[in-house]
Amino acid sequence: MRKERRFAGHWLVVAALAAVIPAWLTVMTVGECQDSVDPALSACTSGPPLGDAGTVVVWGLWAVFAVWCIGRAFRPLR
């Protein structure tokens, strides 16, 4: 008996919607200011909330999840 392939497009939608979280964490910045009496000495820095390495990890986890969703979308019928 040959197994038929079916397309379950909702898994691709799940992967696309899950991309919103890493995209938001990439775009969002968290700032830190060190105020001083002299305005010329005040310094502010900003960056992603998880840092650069954390952002790469989050996108890597999303990529693994997306590949899993693609596999679910094209799996054979039982």
All heavy atoms as TSV, in Angstrom:
chain	resi	resn	atom	element	x	y	z
A	1	MET	N	N	0.840	-1.181	0.000
A	1	MET	CA	C	0.000	0.000	0.000
A	1	MET	C	C	0.887	1.247	0.000
A	1	MET	O	O	1.777	1.369	0.818
A	1	MET	CB	C	-0.902	-0.035	1.230
A	1	MET	CG	C	-1.769	1.180	1.329
A	1	MET	SD	S	-2.812	1.096	2.787
A	1	MET	CE	C	-4.363	0.978	1.998
A	2	ARG	N	N	0.622	2.116	-0.919
A	2	ARG	CA	C	1.431	3.325	-1.071
A	2	ARG	C	C	0.846	4.445	-0.210
A	2	ARG	O	O	-0.358	4.685	-0.203
A	2	ARG	CB	C	1.419	3.741	-2.530
A	2	ARG	CG	C	2.296	4.884	-2.806
A	2	ARG	CD	C	2.368	5.125	-4.298
A	2	ARG	NE	N	3.147	6.333	-4.473
A	2	ARG	CZ	C	2.798	7.323	-5.257
A	2	ARG	NH1	N	1.712	7.240	-5.970
A	2	ARG	NH2	N	3.538	8.384	-5.360
A	3	LYS	N	N	1.707	5.138	0.517
A	3	LYS	CA	C	1.248	6.258	1.333
A	3	LYS	C	C	1.135	7.501	0.468
A	3	LYS	O	O	2.009	7.793	-0.327
A	3	LYS	CB	C	2.216	6.528	2.480
A	3	LYS	CG	C	2.250	5.427	3.502
A	3	LYS	CD	C	3.170	5.798	4.629
A	3	LYS	CE	C	3.193	4.697	5.660
A	3	LYS	NZ	N	4.047	5.007	6.793
A	4	GLU	N	N	0.036	8.181	0.615
A	4	GLU	CA	C	-0.177	9.409	-0.138
A	4	GLU	C	C	0.366	10.598	0.633
A	4	GLU	O	O	0.375	10.620	1.848
A	4	GLU	CB	C	-1.673	9.622	-0.364
A	4	GLU	CG	C	-2.306	8.584	-1.238
A	4	GLU	CD	C	-3.782	8.854	-1.423
A	4	GLU	OE1	O	-4.173	10.035	-1.373
A	4	GLU	OE2	O	-4.531	7.893	-1.594
A	5	ARG	N	N	0.831	11.564	-0.115
A	5	ARG	CA	C	1.280	12.810	0.517
A	5	ARG	C	C	0.099	13.770	0.566
A	5	ARG	O	O	-0.716	13.817	-0.341
A	5	ARG	CB	C	2.411	13.441	-0.277
A	5	ARG	CG	C	3.642	12.601	-0.306
A	5	ARG	CD	C	4.762	13.346	0.352
A	5	ARG	NE	N	5.946	12.502	0.387
A	5	ARG	CZ	C	6.630	12.292	1.472
A	5	ARG	NH1	N	6.276	12.848	2.588
A	5	ARG	NH2	N	7.691	11.531	1.469
A	6	ARG	N	N	0.026	14.511	1.640
A	6	ARG	CA	C	-1.014	15.535	1.742
A	6	ARG	C	C	-0.356	16.830	2.187
A	6	ARG	O	O	0.699	16.813	2.813
A	6	ARG	CB	C	-2.106	15.130	2.710
A	6	ARG	CG	C	-1.645	15.079	4.135
A	6	ARG	CD	C	-2.797	14.652	5.042
A	6	ARG	NE	N	-2.296	14.377	6.354
A	6	ARG	CZ	C	-2.407	15.182	7.394
A	6	ARG	NH1	N	-3.056	16.311	7.267
A	6	ARG	NH2	N	-1.913	14.869	8.561
A	7	PHE	N	N	-0.986	17.903	1.854
A	7	PHE	CA	C	-0.454	19.209	2.217
A	7	PHE	C	C	-1.298	19.793	3.340
A	7	PHE	O	O	-2.506	19.921	3.221
A	7	PHE	CB	C	-0.472	20.146	1.004
A	7	PHE	CG	C	0.039	21.516	1.310
A	7	PHE	CD1	C	1.381	21.720	1.567
A	7	PHE	CD2	C	-0.811	22.598	1.354
A	7	PHE	CE1	C	1.864	22.977	1.862
A	7	PHE	CE2	C	-0.340	23.863	1.644
A	7	PHE	CZ	C	0.999	24.046	1.896
A	8	ALA	N	N	-0.644	20.093	4.444
A	8	ALA	CA	C	-1.313	20.703	5.589
A	8	ALA	C	C	-0.723	22.102	5.755
A	8	ALA	O	O	0.235	22.317	6.501
A	8	ALA	CB	C	-1.120	19.866	6.838
A	9	GLY	N	N	-1.274	23.050	5.036
A	9	GLY	CA	C	-0.736	24.404	5.001
A	9	GLY	C	C	-0.791	25.146	6.313
A	9	GLY	O	O	-0.058	26.115	6.509
A	10	HIS	N	N	-1.617	24.685	7.242
A	10	HIS	CA	C	-1.699	25.390	8.520
A	10	HIS	C	C	-0.381	25.322	9.291
A	10	HIS	O	O	-0.089	26.203	10.089
A	10	HIS	CB	C	-2.866	24.860	9.361
A	10	HIS	CG	C	-2.737	23.427	9.777
A	10	HIS	ND1	N	-3.070	22.390	8.937
A	10	HIS	CD2	C	-2.309	22.886	10.934
A	10	HIS	CE1	C	-2.851	21.255	9.562
A	10	HIS	NE2	N	-2.387	21.522	10.783
A	11	TRP	N	N	0.440	24.299	9.042
A	11	TRP	CA	C	1.744	24.235	9.709
A	11	TRP	C	C	2.675	25.335	9.220
A	11	TRP	O	O	3.492	25.859	9.976
A	11	TRP	CB	C	2.393	22.867	9.510
A	11	TRP	CG	C	1.773	21.836	10.379
A	11	TRP	CD1	C	0.958	20.815	9.991
A	11	TRP	CD2	C	1.885	21.737	11.804
A	11	TRP	NE1	N	0.567	20.091	11.085
A	11	TRP	CE2	C	1.119	20.633	12.215
A	11	TRP	CE3	C	2.554	22.469	12.775
A	11	TRP	CZ2	C	1.014	20.251	13.547
A	11	TRP	CZ3	C	2.447	22.084	14.102
A	11	TRP	CH2	C	1.676	20.987	14.475
A	12	LEU	N	N	2.556	25.709	7.954
A	12	LEU	CA	C	3.369	26.806	7.432
A	12	LEU	C	C	2.923	28.135	8.033
A	12	LEU	O	O	3.744	29.010	8.302
A	12	LEU	CB	C	3.284	26.849	5.905
A	12	LEU	CG	C	3.779	25.592	5.190
A	12	LEU	CD1	C	3.616	25.747	3.689
A	12	LEU	CD2	C	5.203	25.271	5.553
A	13	VAL	N	N	1.622	28.263	8.280
A	13	VAL	CA	C	1.098	29.469	8.933
A	13	VAL	C	C	1.617	29.541	10.369
A	13	VAL	O	O	2.008	30.611	10.845
A	13	VAL	CB	C	-0.449	29.480	8.891
A	13	VAL	CG1	C	-1.002	30.629	9.701
A	13	VAL	CG2	C	-0.929	29.544	7.456
A	14	VAL	N	N	1.655	28.399	11.053
A	14	VAL	CA	C	2.174	28.366	12.426
A	14	VAL	C	C	3.636	28.808	12.447
A	14	VAL	O	O	4.051	29.603	13.301
A	14	VAL	CB	C	2.012	26.952	13.034
A	14	VAL	CG1	C	2.793	26.808	14.332
A	14	VAL	CG2	C	0.557	26.636	13.249
A	15	ALA	N	N	4.436	28.325	11.504
A	15	ALA	CA	C	5.847	28.718	11.446
A	15	ALA	C	C	5.991	30.206	11.156
A	15	ALA	O	O	6.840	30.883	11.744
A	15	ALA	CB	C	6.583	27.898	10.385
A	16	ALA	N	N	5.160	30.733	10.267
A	16	ALA	CA	C	5.222	32.161	9.937
A	16	ALA	C	C	4.821	33.009	11.133
A	16	ALA	O	O	5.457	34.032	11.425
A	16	ALA	CB	C	4.338	32.464	8.733
A	17	LEU	N	N	3.778	32.602	11.841
A	17	LEU	CA	C	3.355	33.354	13.013
A	17	LEU	C	C	4.382	33.270	14.141
A	17	LEU	O	O	4.567	34.223	14.892
A	17	LEU	CB	C	1.994	32.851	13.501
A	17	LEU	CG	C	0.806	33.200	12.615
A	17	LEU	CD1	C	-0.462	32.552	13.153
A	17	LEU	CD2	C	0.635	34.693	12.501
A	18	ALA	N	N	5.062	32.135	14.239
A	18	ALA	CA	C	6.094	31.986	15.269
A	18	ALA	C	C	7.295	32.879	14.983
A	18	ALA	O	O	8.063	33.191	15.897
A	18	ALA	CB	C	6.526	30.527	15.376
A	19	ALA	N	N	7.475	33.317	13.750
A	19	ALA	CA	C	8.584	34.206	13.404
A	19	ALA	C	C	8.394	35.600	13.969
A	19	ALA	O	O	9.345	36.383	14.032
A	19	ALA	CB	C	8.757	34.274	11.894
A	20	VAL	N	N	7.185	35.912	14.405
A	20	VAL	CA	C	6.916	37.237	14.957
A	20	VAL	C	C	7.741	37.473	16.229
A	20	VAL	O	O	8.260	38.565	16.447
A	20	VAL	CB	C	5.403	37.398	15.241
A	20	VAL	CG1	C	5.117	38.646	16.036
A	20	VAL	CG2	C	4.632	37.389	13.936
A	21	ILE	N	N	7.892	36.451	17.045
A	21	ILE	CA	C	8.612	36.604	18.315
A	21	ILE	C	C	10.088	36.936	18.089
A	21	ILE	O	O	10.582	37.931	18.626
A	21	ILE	CB	C	8.424	35.356	19.194
A	21	ILE	CG1	C	6.951	35.231	19.588
A	21	ILE	CG2	C	9.310	35.413	20.437
A	21	ILE	CD1	C	6.590	33.916	20.225
A	22	PRO	N	N	10.843	36.144	17.296
A	22	PRO	CA	C	12.244	36.535	17.079
A	22	PRO	C	C	12.379	37.866	16.344
A	22	PRO	O	O	13.316	38.624	16.608
A	22	PRO	CB	C	12.848	35.395	16.268
A	22	PRO	CG	C	11.814	34.377	16.109
A	22	PRO	CD	C	10.555	34.853	16.718
A	23	ALA	N	N	11.436	38.163	15.438
A	23	ALA	CA	C	11.508	39.441	14.731
A	23	ALA	C	C	11.315	40.598	15.708
A	23	ALA	O	O	12.027	41.602	15.645
A	23	ALA	CB	C	10.452	39.498	13.631
A	24	TRP	N	N	10.379	40.449	16.629
A	24	TRP	CA	C	10.142	41.491	17.629
A	24	TRP	C	C	11.356	41.645	18.538
A	24	TRP	O	O	11.758	42.762	18.854
A	24	TRP	CB	C	8.899	41.144	18.439
A	24	TRP	CG	C	8.582	42.136	19.502
A	24	TRP	CD1	C	8.098	43.397	19.322
A	24	TRP	CD2	C	8.746	41.970	20.903
A	24	TRP	NE1	N	7.944	44.013	20.535
A	24	TRP	CE2	C	8.339	43.155	21.526
A	24	TRP	CE3	C	9.194	40.920	21.689
A	24	TRP	CZ2	C	8.367	43.319	22.904
A	24	TRP	CZ3	C	9.220	41.078	23.057
A	24	TRP	CH2	C	8.811	42.268	23.645
A	25	LEU	N	N	11.960	40.534	18.934
A	25	LEU	CA	C	13.147	40.617	19.785
A	25	LEU	C	C	14.340	41.213	19.047
A	25	LEU	O	O	15.238	41.782	19.668
A	25	LEU	CB	C	13.510	39.229	20.325
A	25	LEU	CG	C	12.565	38.676	21.383
A	25	LEU	CD1	C	12.916	37.224	21.694
A	25	LEU	CD2	C	12.603	39.516	22.640
A	26	THR	N	N	14.387	41.085	17.732
A	26	THR	CA	C	15.470	41.661	16.944
A	26	THR	C	C	15.290	43.172	16.779
A	26	THR	O	O	16.245	43.932	16.871
A	26	THR	CB	C	15.536	40.986	15.561
A	26	THR	OG1	O	15.729	39.588	15.742
A	26	THR	CG2	C	16.667	41.543	14.731
A	27	VAL	N	N	14.052	43.593	16.544
A	27	VAL	CA	C	13.770	45.005	16.284
A	27	VAL	C	C	13.765	45.818	17.582
A	27	VAL	O	O	14.226	46.950	17.615
A	27	VAL	CB	C	12.426	45.149	15.542
A	27	VAL	CG1	C	12.027	46.591	15.415
A	27	VAL	CG2	C	12.523	44.502	14.171
A	28	MET	N	N	13.233	45.237	18.634
A	28	MET	CA	C	13.134	45.943	19.909
A	28	MET	C	C	14.528	46.192	20.488
A	28	MET	O	O	15.408	45.342	20.377
A	28	MET	CB	C	12.323	45.104	20.897
A	28	MET	CG	C	11.997	45.822	22.169
A	28	MET	SD	S	11.004	44.781	23.224
A	28	MET	CE	C	12.243	44.260	24.387
A	29	THR	N	N	14.718	47.353	21.075
A	29	THR	CA	C	15.993	47.642	21.717
A	29	THR	C	C	15.755	48.030	23.172
A	29	THR	O	O	14.715	48.574	23.525
A	29	THR	CB	C	16.741	48.789	21.012
A	29	THR	OG1	O	15.928	49.949	21.028
A	29	THR	CG2	C	17.111	48.417	19.598
A	30	VAL	N	N	16.721	47.706	23.976
A	30	VAL	CA	C	16.691	48.060	25.386
A	30	VAL	C	C	17.860	49.008	25.610
A	30	VAL	O	O	18.985	48.724	25.222
A	30	VAL	CB	C	16.830	46.806	26.268
A	30	VAL	CG1	C	16.906	47.179	27.721
A	30	VAL	CG2	C	15.678	45.869	26.016
A	31	GLY	N	N	17.580	50.133	26.205
A	31	GLY	CA	C	18.618	51.129	26.424
A	31	GLY	C	C	19.039	51.228	27.872
A	31	GLY	O	O	18.325	50.843	28.789
A	32	GLU	N	N	20.211	51.740	28.030
A	32	GLU	CA	C	20.765	51.948	29.360
A	32	GLU	C	C	21.490	53.289	29.340
A	32	GLU	O	O	22.330	53.531	28.486
A	32	GLU	CB	C	21.746	50.812	29.657
A	32	GLU	CG	C	22.230	50.769	31.076
A	32	GLU	CD	C	23.132	49.563	31.282
A	32	GLU	OE1	O	22.639	48.426	31.142
A	32	GLU	OE2	O	24.320	49.774	31.554
A	33	CYS	N	N	21.127	54.162	30.260
A	33	CYS	CA	C	21.743	55.486	30.303
A	33	CYS	C	C	22.501	55.675	31.613
A	33	CYS	O	O	22.056	55.240	32.667
A	33	CYS	CB	C	20.688	56.580	30.176
A	33	CYS	SG	S	19.967	56.676	28.532
A	34	GLN	N	N	23.617	56.323	31.497
A	34	GLN	CA	C	24.407	56.691	32.669
A	34	GLN	C	C	24.448	58.203	32.693
A	34	GLN	O	O	25.190	58.832	31.948
A	34	GLN	CB	C	25.803	56.082	32.584
A	34	GLN	CG	C	25.760	54.570	32.572
A	34	GLN	CD	C	27.081	53.956	32.193
A	34	GLN	OE1	O	28.001	54.636	31.764
A	34	GLN	NE2	N	27.165	52.654	32.331
A	35	ASP	N	N	23.597	58.779	33.543
A	35	ASP	CA	C	23.482	60.231	33.610
A	35	ASP	C	C	24.608	60.822	34.441
A	35	ASP	O	O	25.142	60.208	35.353
A	35	ASP	CB	C	22.133	60.635	34.205
A	35	ASP	CG	C	20.982	60.264	33.286
A	35	ASP	OD1	O	21.196	60.260	32.066
A	35	ASP	OD2	O	19.896	59.958	33.798
A	36	SER	N	N	24.937	62.028	34.084
A	36	SER	CA	C	25.974	62.762	34.791
A	36	SER	C	C	25.495	64.200	34.966
A	36	SER	O	O	24.574	64.657	34.274
A	36	SER	CB	C	27.273	62.727	33.982
A	36	SER	OG	O	28.252	63.514	34.593
A	37	VAL	N	N	26.120	64.896	35.880
A	37	VAL	CA	C	25.781	66.304	36.082
A	37	VAL	C	C	26.092	67.093	34.815
A	37	VAL	O	O	25.324	67.951	34.390
A	37	VAL	CB	C	26.553	66.870	37.300
A	37	VAL	CG1	C	26.264	68.345	37.465
A	37	VAL	CG2	C	26.193	66.096	38.554
A	38	ASP	N	N	27.198	66.782	34.192
A	38	ASP	CA	C	27.588	67.433	32.941
A	38	ASP	C	C	26.941	66.665	31.775
A	38	ASP	O	O	27.228	65.478	31.576
A	38	ASP	CB	C	29.110	67.421	32.804
A	38	ASP	CG	C	29.599	68.151	31.565
A	38	ASP	OD1	O	28.758	68.794	30.886
A	38	ASP	OD2	O	30.799	68.092	31.287
A	39	PRO	N	N	26.057	67.289	30.981
A	39	PRO	CA	C	25.394	66.584	29.880
A	39	PRO	C	C	26.360	65.993	28.860
A	39	PRO	O	O	26.045	65.010	28.201
A	39	PRO	CB	C	24.512	67.646	29.238
A	39	PRO	CG	C	24.354	68.707	30.262
A	39	PRO	CD	C	25.576	68.652	31.115
A	40	ALA	N	N	27.543	66.572	28.727
A	40	ALA	CA	C	28.510	66.052	27.762
A	40	ALA	C	C	29.047	64.689	28.190
A	40	ALA	O	O	29.516	63.912	27.364
A	40	ALA	CB	C	29.660	67.036	27.588
A	41	LEU	N	N	28.969	64.374	29.479
A	41	LEU	CA	C	29.488	63.106	29.983
A	41	LEU	C	C	28.416	62.018	30.068
A	41	LEU	O	O	28.721	60.874	30.372
A	41	LEU	CB	C	30.128	63.305	31.355
A	41	LEU	CG	C	31.345	64.242	31.388
A	41	LEU	CD1	C	31.819	64.423	32.819
A	41	LEU	CD2	C	32.456	63.701	30.514
A	42	SER	N	N	27.158	62.364	29.822
A	42	SER	CA	C	26.082	61.373	29.839
A	42	SER	C	C	26.228	60.448	28.638
A	42	SER	O	O	26.577	60.875	27.542
A	42	SER	CB	C	24.718	62.051	29.789
A	42	SER	OG	O	24.517	62.819	30.941
A	43	ALA	N	N	25.979	59.188	28.858
A	43	ALA	CA	C	26.129	58.206	27.783
A	43	ALA	C	C	24.956	57.244	27.808
A	43	ALA	O	O	24.547	56.768	28.868
A	43	ALA	CB	C	27.432	57.445	27.939
A	44	CYS	N	N	24.411	56.969	26.651
A	44	CYS	CA	C	23.314	56.007	26.517
A	44	CYS	C	C	23.714	54.962	25.481
A	44	CYS	O	O	24.292	55.290	24.441
A	44	CYS	CB	C	22.026	56.683	26.084
A	44	CYS	SG	S	21.312	57.754	27.332
A	45	THR	N	N	23.413	53.738	25.777
A	45	THR	CA	C	23.655	52.644	24.837
A	45	THR	C	C	22.362	51.860	24.683
A	45	THR	O	O	21.527	51.830	25.572
A	45	THR	CB	C	24.761	51.699	25.336
A	45	THR	OG1	O	24.385	51.177	26.607
A	45	THR	CG2	C	26.090	52.435	25.464
A	46	SER	N	N	22.194	51.225	23.548
A	46	SER	CA	C	21.019	50.384	23.339
A	46	SER	C	C	21.406	49.195	22.482
A	46	SER	O	O	22.374	49.221	21.729
A	46	SER	CB	C	19.890	51.174	22.684
A	46	SER	OG	O	20.267	51.574	21.390
A	47	GLY	N	N	20.633	48.145	22.624
A	47	GLY	CA	C	20.876	46.932	21.864
A	47	GLY	C	C	19.693	45.998	22.012
A	47	GLY	O	O	18.727	46.300	22.703
A	48	PRO	N	N	19.760	44.837	21.370
A	48	PRO	CA	C	18.661	43.882	21.491
A	48	PRO	C	C	18.548	43.386	22.933
A	48	PRO	O	O	19.550	43.308	23.634
A	48	PRO	CB	C	19.033	42.754	20.534
A	48	PRO	CG	C	20.440	42.972	20.151
A	48	PRO	CD	C	20.811	44.372	20.480
A	49	PRO	N	N	17.344	43.045	23.386
A	49	PRO	CA	C	17.159	42.657	24.780
A	49	PRO	C	C	17.918	41.400	25.180
A	49	PRO	O	O	18.293	41.255	26.341
A	49	PRO	CB	C	15.647	42.455	24.912
A	49	PRO	CG	C	15.136	42.323	23.539
A	49	PRO	CD	C	16.097	43.043	22.650
A	50	LEU	N	N	18.177	40.500	24.257
A	50	LEU	CA	C	18.894	39.270	24.580
A	50	LEU	C	C	20.370	39.357	24.231
A	50	LEU	O	O	21.103	38.395	24.437
A	50	LEU	CB	C	18.264	38.093	23.825
A	50	LEU	CG	C	16.800	37.815	24.119
A	50	LEU	CD1	C	16.295	36.701	23.221
A	50	LEU	CD2	C	16.606	37.448	25.571
A	51	GLY	N	N	20.816	40.465	23.704
A	51	GLY	CA	C	22.191	40.579	23.237
A	51	GLY	C	C	22.310	39.973	21.841
A	51	GLY	O	O	21.386	39.350	21.324
A	52	ASP	N	N	23.456	40.148	21.236
A	52	ASP	CA	C	23.647	39.640	19.873
A	52	ASP	C	C	23.634	38.118	19.837
A	52	ASP	O	O	23.034	37.515	18.947
A	52	ASP	CB	C	24.960	40.170	19.301
A	52	ASP	CG	C	24.904	41.681	19.080
A	52	ASP	OD1	O	23.791	42.196	18.847
A	52	ASP	OD2	O	25.961	42.332	19.156
A	53	ALA	N	N	24.290	37.474	20.790
A	53	ALA	CA	C	24.332	36.008	20.804
A	53	ALA	C	C	22.947	35.427	21.081
A	53	ALA	O	O	22.547	34.427	20.473
A	53	ALA	CB	C	25.322	35.521	21.851
A	54	GLY	N	N	22.203	36.040	21.972
A	54	GLY	CA	C	20.853	35.564	22.274
A	54	GLY	C	C	19.930	35.675	21.087
A	54	GLY	O	O	19.076	34.809	20.858
A	55	THR	N	N	20.087	36.737	20.309
A	55	THR	CA	C	19.271	36.918	19.114
A	55	THR	C	C	19.564	35.816	18.098
A	55	THR	O	O	18.646	35.272	17.488
A	55	THR	CB	C	19.531	38.301	18.492
A	55	THR	OG1	O	19.238	39.298	19.480
A	55	THR	CG2	C	18.673	38.541	17.274
A	56	VAL	N	N	20.825	35.470	17.937
A	56	VAL	CA	C	21.201	34.394	17.012
A	56	VAL	C	C	20.608	33.066	17.482
A	56	VAL	O	O	20.091	32.282	16.680
A	56	VAL	CB	C	22.739	34.301	16.881
A	56	VAL	CG1	C	23.152	33.049	16.135
A	56	VAL	CG2	C	23.282	35.537	16.201
A	57	VAL	N	N	20.634	32.816	18.776
A	57	VAL	CA	C	20.070	31.576	19.324
A	57	VAL	C	C	18.571	31.517	19.079
A	57	VAL	O	O	18.034	30.478	18.677
A	57	VAL	CB	C	20.399	31.450	20.831
A	57	VAL	CG1	C	19.607	30.331	21.475
A	57	VAL	CG2	C	21.883	31.234	21.037
A	58	VAL	N	N	17.867	32.623	19.312
A	58	VAL	CA	C	16.414	32.645	19.106
A	58	VAL	C	C	16.073	32.386	17.644
A	58	VAL	O	O	15.171	31.611	17.331
A	58	VAL	CB	C	15.821	33.985	19.592
A	58	VAL	CG1	C	14.380	34.146	19.144
A	58	VAL	CG2	C	15.912	34.081	21.102
A	59	TRP	N	N	16.808	33.006	16.718
A	59	TRP	CA	C	16.552	32.765	15.295
A	59	TRP	C	C	16.906	31.327	14.916
A	59	TRP	O	O	16.257	30.716	14.066
A	59	TRP	CB	C	17.308	33.749	14.420
A	59	TRP	CG	C	16.586	35.047	14.270
A	59	TRP	CD1	C	16.929	36.245	14.820
A	59	TRP	CD2	C	15.374	35.284	13.541
A	59	TRP	NE1	N	16.006	37.210	14.470
A	59	TRP	CE2	C	15.041	36.649	13.691
A	59	TRP	CE3	C	14.534	34.477	12.783
A	59	TRP	CZ2	C	13.911	37.211	13.104
A	59	TRP	CZ3	C	13.411	35.047	12.198
A	59	TRP	CH2	C	13.105	36.393	12.362
A	60	GLY	N	N	17.950	30.769	15.511
A	60	GLY	CA	C	18.311	29.373	15.252
A	60	GLY	C	C	17.220	28.413	15.708
A	60	GLY	O	O	16.874	27.455	15.009
A	61	LEU	N	N	16.662	28.676	16.893
A	61	LEU	CA	C	15.560	27.844	17.382
A	61	LEU	C	C	14.336	27.964	16.484
A	61	LEU	O	O	13.654	26.971	16.207
A	61	LEU	CB	C	15.203	28.237	18.818
A	61	LEU	CG	C	16.225	27.858	19.883
A	61	LEU	CD1	C	15.834	28.462	21.221
A	61	LEU	CD2	C	16.358	26.352	19.984
A	62	TRP	N	N	14.077	29.179	16.004
A	62	TRP	CA	C	12.949	29.351	15.094
A	62	TRP	C	C	13.192	28.573	13.802
A	62	TRP	O	O	12.264	27.967	13.256
A	62	TRP	CB	C	12.705	30.822	14.766
A	62	TRP	CG	C	11.629	30.957	13.739
A	62	TRP	CD1	C	10.286	30.919	13.952
A	62	TRP	CD2	C	11.802	31.069	12.323
A	62	TRP	NE1	N	9.610	31.018	12.756
A	62	TRP	CE2	C	10.523	31.102	11.747
A	62	TRP	CE3	C	12.926	31.140	11.497
A	62	TRP	CZ2	C	10.332	31.221	10.374
A	62	TRP	CZ3	C	12.735	31.254	10.139
A	62	TRP	CH2	C	11.450	31.291	9.591
A	63	ALA	N	N	14.419	28.576	13.289
A	63	ALA	CA	C	14.726	27.860	12.047
A	63	ALA	C	C	14.489	26.358	12.216
A	63	ALA	O	O	13.932	25.704	11.324
A	63	ALA	CB	C	16.166	28.135	11.618
A	64	VAL	N	N	14.889	25.819	13.362
A	64	VAL	CA	C	14.641	24.395	13.628
A	64	VAL	C	C	13.135	24.128	13.677
A	64	VAL	O	O	12.642	23.150	13.105
A	64	VAL	CB	C	15.331	23.966	14.946
A	64	VAL	CG1	C	14.888	22.585	15.382
A	64	VAL	CG2	C	16.843	24.022	14.798
A	65	PHE	N	N	12.398	24.999	14.342
A	65	PHE	CA	C	10.946	24.853	14.416
A	65	PHE	C	C	10.310	24.961	13.033
A	65	PHE	O	O	9.390	24.207	12.701
A	65	PHE	CB	C	10.363	25.909	15.364
A	65	PHE	CG	C	8.874	25.852	15.489
A	65	PHE	CD1	C	8.261	24.802	16.141
A	65	PHE	CD2	C	8.084	26.850	14.942
A	65	PHE	CE1	C	6.882	24.741	16.255
A	65	PHE	CE2	C	6.706	26.805	15.052
A	65	PHE	CZ	C	6.102	25.740	15.707
A	66	ALA	N	N	10.789	25.878	12.204
A	66	ALA	CA	C	10.242	26.050	10.858
A	66	ALA	C	C	10.483	24.804	10.006
A	66	ALA	O	O	9.587	24.375	9.265
A	66	ALA	CB	C	10.845	27.287	10.201
A	67	VAL	N	N	11.667	24.215	10.110
A	67	VAL	CA	C	11.951	22.985	9.361
A	67	VAL	C	C	11.026	21.866	9.825
A	67	VAL	O	O	10.499	21.095	9.024
A	67	VAL	CB	C	13.439	22.592	9.508
A	67	VAL	CG1	C	13.694	21.186	9.004
A	67	VAL	CG2	C	14.314	23.593	8.782
A	68	TRP	N	N	10.796	21.785	11.134
A	68	TRP	CA	C	9.877	20.779	11.673
A	68	TRP	C	C	8.468	21.000	11.136
A	68	TRP	O	O	7.787	20.041	10.755
A	68	TRP	CB	C	9.889	20.829	13.205
A	68	TRP	CG	C	9.004	19.818	13.844
A	68	TRP	CD1	C	9.256	18.495	14.029
A	68	TRP	CD2	C	7.691	20.050	14.370
A	68	TRP	NE1	N	8.187	17.902	14.647
A	68	TRP	CE2	C	7.213	18.824	14.868
A	68	TRP	CE3	C	6.893	21.178	14.478
A	68	TRP	CZ2	C	5.970	18.703	15.458
A	68	TRP	CZ3	C	5.648	21.058	15.067
A	68	TRP	CH2	C	5.203	19.833	15.546
A	69	CYS	N	N	8.023	22.259	11.088
A	69	CYS	CA	C	6.692	22.572	10.560
A	69	CYS	C	C	6.573	22.216	9.087
A	69	CYS	O	O	5.535	21.706	8.644
A	69	CYS	CB	C	6.366	24.050	10.765
A	69	CYS	SG	S	5.980	24.478	12.467
A	70	ILE	N	N	7.614	22.458	8.319
A	70	ILE	CA	C	7.602	22.094	6.897
A	70	ILE	C	C	7.488	20.577	6.755
A	70	ILE	O	O	6.752	20.068	5.901
A	70	ILE	CB	C	8.842	22.656	6.178
A	70	ILE	CG1	C	8.738	24.177	6.094
A	70	ILE	CG2	C	9.008	22.035	4.796
A	70	ILE	CD1	C	9.999	24.862	5.648
A	71	GLY	N	N	8.210	19.842	7.590
A	71	GLY	CA	C	8.099	18.388	7.569
A	71	GLY	C	C	6.698	17.917	7.913
A	71	GLY	O	O	6.179	16.965	7.305
A	72	ARG	N	N	6.063	18.572	8.854
A	72	ARG	CA	C	4.683	18.225	9.225
A	72	ARG	C	C	3.715	18.575	8.101
A	72	ARG	O	O	2.726	17.880	7.891
A	72	ARG	CB	C	4.267	18.945	10.494
A	72	ARG	CG	C	5.039	18.598	11.730
A	72	ARG	CD	C	4.658	17.294	12.303
A	72	ARG	NE	N	3.281	17.338	12.772
A	72	ARG	CZ	C	2.685	16.333	13.375
A	72	ARG	NH1	N	3.342	15.221	13.610
A	72	ARG	NH2	N	1.439	16.435	13.760
A	73	ALA	N	N	3.997	19.658	7.391
A	73	ALA	CA	C	3.089	20.079	6.321
A	73	ALA	C	C	3.073	19.101	5.154
A	73	ALA	O	O	2.055	18.947	4.490
A	73	ALA	CB	C	3.480	21.474	5.831
A	74	PHE	N	N	4.183	18.401	4.915
A	74	PHE	CA	C	4.276	17.512	3.759
A	74	PHE	C	C	4.424	16.032	4.149
A	74	PHE	O	O	4.882	15.242	3.358
A	74	PHE	CB	C	5.468	17.917	2.867
A	74	PHE	CG	C	5.270	19.234	2.216
A	74	PHE	CD1	C	5.899	20.377	2.708
A	74	PHE	CD2	C	4.447	19.352	1.112
A	74	PHE	CE1	C	5.713	21.603	2.104
A	74	PHE	CE2	C	4.262	20.590	0.504
A	74	PHE	CZ	C	4.899	21.716	1.010
A	75	ARG	N	N	4.015	15.667	5.346
A	75	ARG	CA	C	4.174	14.275	5.773
A	75	ARG	C	C	3.150	13.375	5.076
A	75	ARG	O	O	2.068	13.829	4.683
A	75	ARG	CB	C	4.038	14.171	7.279
A	75	ARG	CG	C	2.659	14.385	7.776
A	75	ARG	CD	C	2.600	14.273	9.270
A	75	ARG	NE	N	1.222	14.551	9.674
A	75	ARG	CZ	C	0.766	14.391	10.866
A	75	ARG	NH1	N	1.578	13.951	11.813
A	75	ARG	NH2	N	-0.478	14.647	11.172
A	76	PRO	N	N	3.483	12.094	4.952
A	76	PRO	CA	C	2.545	11.178	4.310
A	76	PRO	C	C	1.364	10.842	5.225
A	76	PRO	O	O	1.466	10.937	6.446
A	76	PRO	CB	C	3.381	9.934	4.033
A	76	PRO	CG	C	4.554	10.029	4.916
A	76	PRO	CD	C	4.762	11.454	5.248
A	77	LEU	N	N	0.269	10.428	4.609
A	77	LEU	CA	C	-0.895	9.995	5.373
A	77	LEU	C	C	-0.599	8.669	6.038
A	77	LEU	O	O	0.198	7.877	5.549
A	77	LEU	CB	C	-2.104	9.836	4.457
A	77	LEU	CG	C	-2.755	11.093	3.928
A	77	LEU	CD1	C	-3.820	10.730	2.912
A	77	LEU	CD2	C	-3.376	11.867	5.062
A	78	ARG	N	N	-1.295	8.386	7.102
A	78	ARG	CA	C	-1.136	7.079	7.760
A	78	ARG	C	C	-2.057	6.062	7.149
A	78	ARG	O	O	-3.067	6.322	6.636
A	78	ARG	CB	C	-1.441	7.214	9.250
A	78	ARG	CG	C	-0.390	8.010	9.936
A	78	ARG	CD	C	-0.692	8.069	11.380
A	78	ARG	NE	N	0.367	8.857	12.014
A	78	ARG	CZ	C	0.544	8.934	13.296
A	78	ARG	NH1	N	-0.215	8.285	14.107
A	78	ARG	NH2	N	1.510	9.657	13.782
